[in-house]
Amino acid sequence: MSFNIDRYAHLHSPLHRWEPRAKLIGLLALIFAFGSVQNVRVLPVMVAIALLLYGRSHLPWRFGLAQLRYPGIFIAMVVLLVPFAGGETVLWHWGILRLSQEGLLTVVRVGVRFLAIVTLTVILFGTTPLAQNLRAMRSLGLPPLLVDMALLTYRYLQEFDGNRRRMQQAMALRGFGSGGNRLSRRTLRCYAQLASSLLIRSYDQATRVYQAMILRGYGAIQRPPGDEQISLRSWGATAIALMVAAGVAIAGR
């Protein structure tokens, strides 16, 4: 997933208007229910639910597909290896390679569950600003230290990626890569200098941020602010999500 997954959190849709705490409960229930499905007949229902919710979120489809890029690398490895991992019903074999029906069914289950769960995750974090999601997690019982670490890590990765892009652009303007991307001693030296500069800058920036946080009172015991009331409409949407999750979990056994 990209570092700016909440770039479309300003849109107006039923999913955007869903209160963050209620939405967190409802979508997490669906995610856990989808992860427990074993019955292949329930998989199309999962995909339909995920695509319906994504369509109602008004998020661009290209944005959703872009979030599948990096997690999809891991799933691609599973898809390539699992069908040949073993099974009693052999559909095709060539030498030591044996394609089994059980392996294919496992690939289908893993792939469809992955698609549905990642889609719901994109909806969860794409329709609400990250800070609001973290505050919702904190109000639901997540330790404040974990919330702060998650927020700071996300911000740190954003800054790190921004520095990397600026430094790579500066290297390109100075002629790096104009002769092709052939691996050479000069290319390795440039990449090593880029990595070392990024690490040094990131360490210095992290130190300055921590000192600024201490000066602003970070770590002091503060009274948590009162949470706003959750509307009946949000509770109703959460109740529907919980019922759907229960139905999927029961039917997917």
N, C-alpha and C positions, 0 to 999 in steps of 0.2 A: 504494500500500500504506500501511497505517496505521503510526503510530510505535510501536505496541505489538504488533508482529507475533508476538512470542514469548510472548504472554500465556498460551498453552495449552501451554507447554513442560514443565509439571509433570505432564501426563497420562502414562498408562502404556499404551504400545502397542508393537508390533514396531518401528515407525519411531522412536519415542522411545528405545528401547533400543539402536538401531543406533549404534555408536560414531561420534562426530562426524567424525573424519578419514576413516573408511571410507565413511560416508554422503555426505560431500562429494565423494569421488571417484566413487562410484556414480551419484549424482543429477546431477552435472555432466556425466558421460558421456552420460546419457540426454538431458539438455538439449541438448547439442551435436548428438547424433544426431537429435533431433526437429527442430532448426533446419535440418538439411541435407536433410530429406525433400522430394522433388519429386513423387513418385508419389502420385496422389490415392487410390489403393486402399489405401495404407498409413495414411492419415489416421485411419480408424476404429480401427485398432490402437493408434495413439498415444493417442487419447482414452480407449480402454478401459484402457490401462496407467496413464495419469495418474489416472483415476477410481478404479481399483482400489487404487493406492497411497494416494490420499487417503482412501478408505474405511478402509484398514488403519491410517491414522494416528490415527483417532478424533477428528480435528479437526471442529468444527461446520461444517456445510455453509453456514450463513449467514455464518460468518466467512470462508470461502473466497470466497464471492460478493462480500463487501464489498471484498476485495482487488483485485477486477477493475474497480472503479469508475473510478479515475483512469487506469490504463493503457488502459482501454477507450475513453476519449475519443480517444486517438490512433488506435487501431485503427478507431474509427467513422469518422474522417476518411478513412482508407485505403479502407474499405468503400464510402464514398460516391463517391470519386473514381476509383479504379482501374478499375471496370467500364467507364467511359467513356473510358479513356485510350488506347484503340486496339486493334486486332486485325483479323484477316482475316475471321473468321466473324461477321457481324453478325446478331444475333438480333432486335433491335428498334431503330428509330430514329425520332426526332421532331425535325425541324429539323436542327440541328447536333449533337444528342446521338445517339450511337450506342452501343448496348449490345452488347458482343462476348462470344463464348463464352470467348475467352482471358482476358478481363478477369474474368469470373465465376470461372473456375478459379483465377486468381491470388488473388481475394478468399477463396475457400474455403481455399486452402493457407495464406494468411497468417492468417486467422482461427482455423483449427484449430490451427496451430502455436503461435499466441499463447496460446490457451486451455490447451494441454497444457504449454507451457513455464512459464507463470505458475503453473499448478497445482503443478508440481514445485518451483518456487521457494518457494511458500507452504509446501509440505511441508518443504523444507530449512530454512527460517528459522523455521517455526512449531513444529517438534518439538524444537528445541534452543535453549537460551538464546543470545542474540547473542554474549555474551562467549566462550562455548565454541566457537561457530562461528569467531570471529576467531582464537582460539588454535589451532584446527585449521588454519586457513589459514596461520598463522605457522609451525606445525610442518611444513607441506607446502612451505614455501619462500617465502611471501609476505613481502616486506620488513617488518621491525617498524614502521618509520615509517608505512607505509600502513595497517597494522593499527591503530596508535594513532590515526591521523587518522580512520579509519572509525568507531572506537568513540566518539571524542570528538564527531564530527559527529552521530552517532546520538543521543548523550546531549544534545547542544546542541539538536537539533531537538525532542526531547521537552520540554526545559525551555521552549523558545520557544513550543511549542504550549500548554503548561500556562499560561504567562503570558498568552497571547492569550485563552484561555478564561476565565481569572479576570477579566481586564480587560473583556472583553465582557459578562460576567455583572454586573460592577459598573456598567457603563454602562446595562445593561437595568434594574437596580434603581433607577437614578437617572432613569428615564423615557425613555431613548433608544430610539427605535423604536416608542414606544407610539402615535404618530400615523400609523404606516405607514412604508414604506421608500422614500418619495419622495425623489428626488435633489434636494438643495437646497444652498445655501451652508453652512448650519449642519451638515448631514449630512457634507459634504465636510470641513469643519473638524474635526468629531469624529473622522472616520476618519484624517485627517492627524495629529491629536494621538495617536491610538492607535498608528499606525505609528511615529511618532517616539519615543514612550515605550517601545515594544517594542525598538527599535533601541538606545536608550540603556541600557536595563536589560540587554539581551543583551550589549552591549559590556562593561559593568561586571562582569557575572557571568563572562564569558569571561576577563577580566583577573584576577579573583580566583581562578578555577579554575587558570589557568596558574601564578600565584604559589604556590598551594598545592601544585601538582605539583612545582615546582622545589624547594620546601622538603622534600618527601618523597623527593627523590633522583631525580626524573625526568631522563633524559638521561645518567645515569651508566652506565658499562659494567657489566653484570651477567651472571652466568652463567645461561644459560637453564635452567629446571627440566627434569628428565627426564620424558619422555613415558611415559604408561602403555601397557602392551602392549595391542594390539588383539586381541580374542577371535576364535577360529576362526569363531564364528557370524557375527560382523560381516564377517570376510573372505569368508565364504561368500555372504552377501547382496551384497557388493560384486562378487564374481565373477559372480553371476547377473545383476546390473544391467549389468555390462560386456558380457556375452554378449548380453543383450537389446538393448543399445545398438548393438552391432555388427550384429546381425540387422536392426534397424530401418534403420540407415544403409545397409546393402547393398541391402535390399529397396526402400528409398525413392529409389534413383537413377532 
